[in-house]
Amino acid sequence: MCQPDHSNRRKAILRRIVYIVGMSPERDPAADSAALFAEAVSIMARLRGPDGCPWDREQNFDTIKPFLLEETYEVMNAIDARDWPELADELGDLLLQAVFFSQMASEENLFRIDDALDAINQKLIRRHPHIFGDETAVTEGDVRKRWNEIKAEEKRRKGSSDETLLGSVPRSLPALVEAQQIASRAAQTGFDWENASQVIDKLHEELREFEEAQLSSDHEKLEDELGDMLFVLVNLARFVKVDPEQALRRTNAKFRRRFGYVEHKLAERGKTTRESSIDEMEALWQEAKK
């Protein structure tokens, strides 16, 4: 099994893509990027070749897919930690996924990585008519609205089976991200509250309905009402311009720190959480907050 050593080798190669570019003022960053990217593509082709790595050769679209999600979250973790060297490393790993998928597609004559690069270049130009065309966009909202309009038009030209406004929101997204996109798209049509206070009123309404559902034995109804509350909270986040995903991640990190403090202090007393009372743990929790 060559995966461990091979993984380190791939990381070292792809780190060069991030670190080398722009280090020398007399070098052309664009040329360096192109050369390093071409090198990464060539290396992946070798690894998938007959004399390449057994592990890499055995992979397919489905087996590699979980790594794409894993690397995406590792990039997010590095950003949250503001660990820039780690972010450079994780971006290299994320870039590897695109190279890997494209190599497998090339082997099956589906497309080449050049096609993927050309597609994103053309898409960026097409969806920024206020930069590359003669349109005007004054605010961030103008840009977002036009972006979604162009995206919807692209879907129609491709003959998408669902041409509704919300049909372009992938159902495979994590639920929180899907809710953000659904709410944002609907709001662009004017189907929205006027201010955050109205959203808070709606949240209180949903909370009352949730409390009523608790009194019944209808678990499905309880699930519906909890979902309604979460959806309203996503909209509240939109109104106050807070990313709910980031907010929850910050809270998760805060809980980890405080609970870790509780465990550490209990350990100093020769105790575990299971051996401690809720009052004792709550007192330590309040210390952690300070």
NORQUI-V183654 format. One record per run of one state. SS is the DSSP state (H for helix, E for strand, L for the rest). FROM is the first residue (numbers start at 0). LEN is the number of residues. Records with the same first field share a line. If there is no record, write none. Layout:
SS=FROM-LEN  FROM-LEN
This chain:
L=0-2  19-9  48-5  58-2  80-3  107-5  126-2  132-7  157-8  168-6  187-8  215-3  239-4  268-4  275-2  289-1
H=2-17  28-20  53-5  60-20  83-24  112-14  128-4  139-18  165-3  174-13  195-20  218-21  243-25  272-3  277-12
